[in-house]
């Protein structure tokens, strides 16, 4: 397949890649993955993603604060980093809401406050958002719409397709990981959402086709093949449309 594939959400800073990251990146290229949006969970990740992108142009660096980190001071430091490096960053992420781990309403309000700040920053700098919304899909979409967010990717969305449709109507994109091959929920999402709003990701090192094995960016091709099978389309056609979707949200020139 000659159409390039972009993995729109991977954790290259994970310690699981410490020993063999160059080989991981090489396997991705061999599999047709020409770009990897490297998301961050904290300031250390943000710095490392930027450094990796200077070593390998396939790495598309992002900076964000994982939603379970309820620290406004850390969020402000990330803001400063993003502003200082806005011309080198591909996206703000990952940021968002996580109601699976965060149960208390006071803590959830801190999450929402931090997310609002990143949405406003994304609009100010015209950078796309790479959004985490575990067990909070409806709430995340509502907040994104309320704050007039633009260029939004909801990664590994775990809600119902009917919930996702409000995001589709707002022009948001939804990225599908390789775990779609073993997830009824993800399969239903792919079946019901239009191809024009889908992206692919790996969320490496997790959400792979085999839960017992480390996931890596090369498996983005697994997500393409699964979408094609579910939609009853050729892989090449799916790859073309998904690639154009990715270029649209990230304004890629490649």
Protein Blocks (a to p, Z undefined) as FASTA:
>chain_A
ZZdcddfbdcfkbmklmmmmmmmmmmmmmnopabdcdddfbfklmmmmmmmmmmpmkbcc
dddddfklccfklmmmmmmmmmmmmmmpfbdcdedddfklmmbfklmmmmmmmmmmmmmm
mmmnopacdddfehilmmmmmmmmmnopahiadehiabdfklmmmmmmnopacdddfklm
mgmklmmmmmmpcfklcccdekpaghifblkbccdfklmmmmmmmmmmmnopafklmmmm
mmmmmmmmnopaZZ
